[in-house]
Amino acid sequence: MYNPTFPAFRILTLVISFSVLLVTWQPVEAQSDSAGENLVGLWKNITIRVEMKTYKGSDSSAAFIANERNWNKTMNIKPIRTHIKEDGSYISRYYSPDDSLVMERRGNWKVHGDTLVMQETHPADNRYVAWFNLKGDTVRFRRVMDWDKDGEADDQYTGVQVRVK
């Protein structure tokens, strides 16, 4: 008879769950090599969408959208260009609408399965973790962050970039 509170049932459930994990698990290195190699290149942002369910800590929601049609006006910069290098480093450059360099971010990157980790070392020490989906020369990133600066990392960020070269 089925009894989920019975200790043997709990142990059996754990054993089955662990067995499924062992069968489906693949080493990170095997998953990440080709994905990491495919990210190498120069990328340009074309879309940013952030959904904030509790905007500024309130019960109101809000959305922020920047795309190719409104990027310069919405962001007051040109689309960000990020050069992901084979040596594990990256440089993101931010240009004003008149093409002057406004900011440059540098750091190191690493892929673990479907997750990109970027450790910024300049101008500050920040760590960015995002899930990504790469199809051809287009990559979509998703992550949870505190976009509205209300102290809660509860905002859903989606960004799309295209390979420039």
C-alpha positions as YAML, in Angstrom:
chain: A
units: angstrom
residues:
- id: 1
  name: MET
  ca: [0.00, 0.00, 0.00]
- id: 2
  name: TYR
  ca: [1.25, 3.49, -0.95]
- id: 3
  name: ASN
  ca: [2.19, 5.59, 2.07]
- id: 4
  name: PRO
  ca: [4.38, 8.66, 1.34]
- id: 5
  name: THR
  ca: [5.18, 9.13, 5.04]
- id: 6
  name: PHE
  ca: [6.65, 5.65, 5.32]
- id: 7
  name: PRO
  ca: [10.50, 5.92, 5.62]
- id: 8
  name: ALA
  ca: [11.18, 3.12, 3.10]
- id: 9
  name: PHE
  ca: [9.12, 4.98, 0.49]
- id: 10
  name: ARG
  ca: [11.15, 8.16, 1.07]
- id: 11
  name: ILE
  ca: [14.42, 6.26, 0.75]
- id: 12
  name: LEU
  ca: [13.23, 4.55, -2.44]
- id: 13
  name: THR
  ca: [12.21, 7.92, -3.89]
- id: 14
  name: LEU
  ca: [15.66, 9.36, -3.11]
- id: 15
  name: VAL
  ca: [17.43, 6.35, -4.67]
- id: 16
  name: ILE
  ca: [15.34, 6.59, -7.86]
- id: 17
  name: SER
  ca: [15.85, 10.37, -8.09]
- id: 18
  name: PHE
  ca: [19.61, 10.02, -7.58]
- id: 19
  name: SER
  ca: [19.76, 7.22, -10.19]
- id: 20
  name: VAL
  ca: [18.00, 9.42, -12.75]
- id: 21
  name: LEU
  ca: [20.48, 12.23, -12.06]
- id: 22
  name: LEU
  ca: [23.44, 9.88, -12.54]
- id: 23
  name: VAL
  ca: [22.08, 8.59, -15.84]
- id: 24
  name: THR
  ca: [21.34, 12.07, -17.26]
- id: 25
  name: TRP
  ca: [24.36, 13.92, -15.86]
- id: 26
  name: GLN
  ca: [27.14, 14.96, -18.20]
- id: 27
  name: PRO
  ca: [30.38, 16.63, -17.16]
- id: 28
  name: VAL
  ca: [30.31, 20.43, -17.52]
- id: 29
  name: GLU
  ca: [33.39, 20.35, -19.71]
- id: 30
  name: ALA
  ca: [31.66, 18.14, -22.28]
- id: 31
  name: GLN
  ca: [28.70, 20.51, -22.50]
- id: 32
  name: SER
  ca: [30.58, 23.77, -22.41]
- id: 33
  name: ASP
  ca: [33.43, 23.37, -24.89]
- id: 34
  name: SER
  ca: [31.49, 23.92, -28.11]
- id: 35
  name: ALA
  ca: [29.09, 26.46, -26.59]
- id: 36
  name: GLY
  ca: [32.02, 28.51, -25.31]
- id: 37
  name: GLU
  ca: [33.85, 28.33, -28.62]
- id: 38
  name: ASN
  ca: [30.69, 29.44, -30.44]
- id: 39
  name: LEU
  ca: [30.39, 32.55, -28.25]
- id: 40
  name: VAL
  ca: [33.82, 33.84, -29.31]
- id: 41
  name: GLY
  ca: [33.45, 36.92, -31.49]
- id: 42
  name: LEU
  ca: [32.08, 40.46, -31.57]
- id: 43
  name: TRP
  ca: [28.45, 40.83, -30.45]
- id: 44
  name: LYS
  ca: [25.97, 43.72, -30.54]
- id: 45
  name: ASN
  ca: [22.90, 44.13, -28.34]
- id: 46
  name: ILE
  ca: [19.66, 44.41, -30.29]
- id: 47
  name: THR
  ca: [17.05, 43.93, -27.55]
- id: 48
  name: ILE
  ca: [16.77, 44.30, -23.80]
- id: 49
  name: ARG
  ca: [13.52, 43.49, -22.04]
- id: 50
  name: VAL
  ca: [13.11, 43.64, -18.27]
- id: 51
  name: GLU
  ca: [9.91, 42.67, -16.52]
- id: 52
  name: MET
  ca: [9.59, 44.02, -13.00]
- id: 53
  name: LYS
  ca: [6.75, 42.34, -11.09]
- id: 54
  name: THR
  ca: [7.24, 44.47, -7.97]
- id: 55
  name: TYR
  ca: [8.44, 47.77, -9.43]
- id: 56
  name: LYS
  ca: [10.46, 49.72, -6.84]
- id: 57
  name: GLY
  ca: [9.22, 47.33, -4.14]
- id: 58
  name: SER
  ca: [5.54, 48.11, -4.77]
- id: 59
  name: ASP
  ca: [2.71, 45.85, -5.89]
- id: 60
  name: SER
  ca: [2.81, 47.51, -9.33]
- id: 61
  name: SER
  ca: [4.55, 45.92, -12.29]
- id: 62
  name: ALA
  ca: [6.51, 47.62, -15.05]
- id: 63
  name: ALA
  ca: [8.48, 46.69, -18.15]
- id: 64
  name: PHE
  ca: [11.52, 48.22, -19.79]
- id: 65
  name: ILE
  ca: [12.14, 47.56, -23.47]
- id: 66
  name: ALA
  ca: [14.98, 48.72, -25.69]
- id: 67
  name: ASN
  ca: [15.19, 47.39, -29.23]
- id: 68
  name: GLU
  ca: [16.74, 48.32, -32.57]
- id: 69
  name: ARG
  ca: [14.04, 50.94, -33.27]
- id: 70
  name: ASN
  ca: [14.32, 52.83, -29.97]
- id: 71
  name: TRP
  ca: [17.74, 51.83, -28.58]
- id: 72
  name: ASN
  ca: [19.56, 55.18, -28.90]
- id: 73
  name: LYS
  ca: [16.61, 57.17, -27.53]
- id: 74
  name: THR
  ca: [15.84, 54.74, -24.69]
- id: 75
  name: MET
  ca: [19.40, 53.99, -23.61]
- id: 76
  name: ASN
  ca: [21.10, 57.24, -24.71]
- id: 77
  name: ILE
  ca: [23.94, 55.12, -26.07]
- id: 78
  name: LYS
  ca: [24.49, 53.03, -29.17]
- id: 79
  name: PRO
  ca: [23.95, 49.26, -28.86]
- id: 80
  name: ILE
  ca: [26.62, 47.79, -26.60]
- id: 81
  name: ARG
  ca: [29.37, 45.88, -28.40]
- id: 82
  name: THR
  ca: [30.99, 43.00, -26.56]
- id: 83
  name: HIS
  ca: [34.10, 41.24, -27.84]
- id: 84
  name: ILE
  ca: [34.31, 37.74, -26.35]
- id: 85
  name: LYS
  ca: [37.85, 36.45, -26.82]
- id: 86
  name: GLU
  ca: [39.25, 32.92, -27.05]
- id: 87
  name: ASP
  ca: [41.58, 33.56, -24.12]
- id: 88
  name: GLY
  ca: [38.60, 33.79, -21.74]
- id: 89
  name: SER
  ca: [38.51, 37.58, -21.56]
- id: 90
  name: TYR
  ca: [35.91, 40.06, -22.78]
- id: 91
  name: ILE
  ca: [35.53, 43.78, -23.42]
- id: 92
  name: SER
  ca: [32.17, 45.56, -23.59]
- id: 93
  name: ARG
  ca: [32.23, 49.04, -25.12]
- id: 94
  name: TYR
  ca: [29.52, 51.65, -24.69]
- id: 95
  name: TYR
  ca: [29.41, 54.48, -27.26]
- id: 96
  name: SER
  ca: [27.41, 57.69, -27.18]
- id: 97
  name: PRO
  ca: [25.09, 58.50, -30.11]
- id: 98
  name: ASP
  ca: [27.93, 60.62, -31.56]
- id: 99
  name: ASP
  ca: [30.37, 57.63, -31.43]
- id: 100
  name: SER
  ca: [32.52, 58.69, -28.50]
- id: 101
  name: LEU
  ca: [33.50, 55.95, -26.06]
- id: 102
  name: VAL
  ca: [31.50, 56.44, -22.85]
- id: 103
  name: MET
  ca: [32.50, 53.35, -20.88]
- id: 104
  name: GLU
  ca: [34.45, 50.15, -21.22]
- id: 105
  name: ARG
  ca: [33.92, 47.05, -19.09]
- id: 106
  name: ARG
  ca: [36.50, 44.26, -19.00]
- id: 107
  name: GLY
  ca: [36.73, 40.89, -17.40]
- id: 108
  name: ASN
  ca: [36.77, 37.15, -17.86]
- id: 109
  name: TRP
  ca: [34.10, 34.74, -19.02]
- id: 110
  name: LYS
  ca: [33.38, 31.04, -18.72]
- id: 111
  name: VAL
  ca: [30.59, 28.74, -19.89]
- id: 112
  name: HIS
  ca: [29.10, 25.98, -17.72]
- id: 113
  name: GLY
  ca: [26.51, 24.06, -19.72]
- id: 114
  name: ASP
  ca: [23.87, 26.64, -20.71]
- id: 115
  name: THR
  ca: [25.16, 29.26, -18.26]
- id: 116
  name: LEU
  ca: [27.54, 32.12, -19.01]
- id: 117
  name: VAL
  ca: [29.51, 33.56, -16.10]
- id: 118
  name: MET
  ca: [31.15, 36.94, -16.68]
- id: 119
  name: GLN
  ca: [33.47, 38.23, -13.97]
- id: 120
  name: GLU
  ca: [33.98, 41.93, -14.52]
- id: 121
  name: THR
  ca: [37.35, 43.24, -13.34]
- id: 122
  name: HIS
  ca: [37.20, 46.81, -14.72]
- id: 123
  name: PRO
  ca: [35.86, 49.37, -13.87]
- id: 124
  name: ALA
  ca: [34.45, 47.45, -10.90]
- id: 125
  name: ASP
  ca: [34.40, 43.92, -9.56]
- id: 126
  name: ASN
  ca: [31.01, 42.46, -10.57]
- id: 127
  name: ARG
  ca: [29.82, 38.97, -11.40]
- id: 128
  name: TYR
  ca: [27.08, 38.36, -13.99]
- id: 129
  name: VAL
  ca: [25.45, 34.97, -14.46]
- id: 130
  name: ALA
  ca: [22.99, 34.34, -17.28]
- id: 131
  name: TRP
  ca: [21.38, 31.40, -19.01]
- id: 132
  name: PHE
  ca: [21.90, 31.54, -22.74]
- id: 133
  name: ASN
  ca: [20.53, 30.01, -25.92]
- id: 134
  name: LEU
  ca: [22.72, 30.31, -29.01]
- id: 135
  name: LYS
  ca: [21.21, 29.80, -32.47]
- id: 136
  name: GLY
  ca: [23.52, 30.63, -35.35]
- id: 137
  name: ASP
  ca: [24.64, 34.24, -34.97]
- id: 138
  name: THR
  ca: [21.97, 35.18, -32.41]
- id: 139
  name: VAL
  ca: [22.19, 34.61, -28.68]
- id: 140
  name: ARG
  ca: [19.46, 35.16, -26.07]
- id: 141
  name: PHE
  ca: [20.39, 35.72, -22.43]
- id: 142
  name: ARG
  ca: [18.10, 35.41, -19.42]
- id: 143
  name: ARG
  ca: [18.79, 36.26, -15.83]
- id: 144
  name: VAL
  ca: [17.18, 37.53, -12.66]
- id: 145
  name: MET
  ca: [18.53, 40.82, -11.35]
- id: 146
  name: ASP
  ca: [17.67, 44.01, -9.45]
- id: 147
  name: TRP
  ca: [17.05, 46.29, -12.46]
- id: 148
  name: ASP
  ca: [14.79, 48.73, -10.57]
- id: 149
  name: LYS
  ca: [17.28, 49.08, -7.67]
- id: 150
  name: ASP
  ca: [14.71, 48.27, -4.98]
- id: 151
  name: GLY
  ca: [17.05, 45.87, -3.17]
- id: 152
  name: GLU
  ca: [15.34, 42.72, -4.51]
- id: 153
  name: ALA
  ca: [16.81, 40.60, -7.31]
- id: 154
  name: ASP
  ca: [13.35, 39.82, -8.72]
- id: 155
  name: ASP
  ca: [13.39, 41.42, -12.17]
- id: 156
  name: GLN
  ca: [13.39, 39.15, -15.25]
- id: 157
  name: TYR
  ca: [16.00, 40.30, -17.80]
- id: 158
  name: THR
  ca: [16.06, 39.01, -21.38]
- id: 159
  name: GLY
  ca: [18.68, 40.28, -23.80]
- id: 160
  name: VAL
  ca: [19.32, 39.42, -27.44]
- id: 161
  name: GLN
  ca: [22.61, 39.97, -29.22]
- id: 162
  name: VAL
  ca: [23.74, 39.31, -32.79]
- id: 163
  name: ARG
  ca: [27.21, 38.43, -33.94]
- id: 164
  name: VAL
  ca: [28.87, 41.30, -35.80]
- id: 165
  name: LYS
  ca: [31.94, 39.22, -36.78]
...
